[in-house]
Amino acid sequence: MQRRLFTALALAAATTLAAAQGAGKEIRIAHIMGKTGALEAYAKQSQVGFMMGLEYATGGTMTVAGRKLVVIEKDDQGKPDLGKNLLSAAYADDKVDLAVGTTSSAVALAMLPVAEEYKKILLVEPAVADAITGDKWNKYIFRTGRSSSQDAIANAVAFDKEGVNIVTLAQDYAFGRDGIKAMRDAFKKARIVHEEYVPMNTTDITPAAQRIFDKLKGLPGRKIVAIAWAGNIAIPFKMLDMEPQRYGIELATGGNILPAMVQYKRLPGMEGAAYYYFGIPKNPVNEWLVANHYSKYKVPPDFFTAGGMSAGIAVVEALKKTKGDTSTDKLIATMEGMSFETPKGKMTFRKEDHQAMQDMFHFKIKVDPAFEWGVPELVRVIKAEEMNIPIRNKR
């Protein structure tokens, strides 16, 4: 009896010691972004937002359960092979507990198998391609960023109507292809008459625009060019210089970063759906983000700042629930179905594919001389539960 008691006490003491040692140990997080390359602006916003999310969710302590959060930043330069190698090095050499990233959908897709190989969580933000939480998904992948389907279904609210003819324009890689497929699946009333894909490095939109106009002109009803574009939106907007209105053709696209939305001033009244615009959500998290971002950077937070913050909050909330336990199985069990508050409002990780279900915002562009960009005014909030987002993985 005494021996059993002694053994139990010894085990309890060892457990307590291990917990105490774990409590003082750093929690290491890799944040992988395309800090150089075509999507540099997105990465910079994501980095700022992620650190603000950690700050907000920890109350400025940057600790969870007595463990300091250490962020290791890496630049994948928008290159899939490099992103894959950087994530492998983060897990194997830097001994990170989990990773967050990345900016490009093509890079993110290359990174997914690495998370599975090392059996460590990769929280994807802000890459959009459906395949990330679709047919390329594995159980170690979570995503706070919106998916192509969420974009498409939300935008369908704006112009999926009878008598509408659509030509889509996108870049020829994972983001563009998945985005248009999701749009095609989402439309029930509008008719897609042509899909136009151009290389990612396209600077001259004229040949594509001419093909698009040829497909649309002469058709009865409303005629729209639906644009899904990552990077410099001024390139597809050069179509406006070719006067598509001669043929009754309109341009339409979704939300974007503020520098890109300078172009939106050319399209007052344009409708679409946005992932985020700092003036739209009304909640305490967004109020904190806007106030603190203005205070620190003298400008409002942008599209991917909100996304980065959402990822930071998700990480901290999961770690709080596990009391600082970073074991992968514990984190997965905790995060599946987990809800958390973000600048956009509540997000919830869907258990089936770990996609964050979230609200989107139907907007209409207003030209306001007080702003350099076209201002997206809220038409209505498209609630997460309204959007029937397909489950595309093979779980």
ABEGO torsion letter per residue (X at the ends): XAAAAAAAAAAAAAAAAAAAAAAABBBBBBBBBBABEAAAAAAAAAAAAAAAAAAAAAGGAGBBGGBBBBBBBBBAGGBAAAAAAAAAAAAAAAGBABBBOBABAAAAAAAAAAAAAAGBBBBBOABABAAAABAABBAABBBABBBAAAAAAAAAAAABBBGBBBBBBBBBBAAAAAAAAAAAAABAABBBABBBBBBAABABAAAAAAAAAAAABGBBEBBBBBBBBBEBAAAAAAAAAAGAAAAGBBBBBBBBBAAAAAAAAABBGBBBBBABBAAABBBAAAAAAAAAAAAAAGBBBBAAAAAAAAAAAAAAAAAAAAGGBABAAAAAAAABGBBBBBAAEBBBBBAAAGBBBBBBBBBBBBBBAABABBBBBBABBBBAAABBBBBABAX
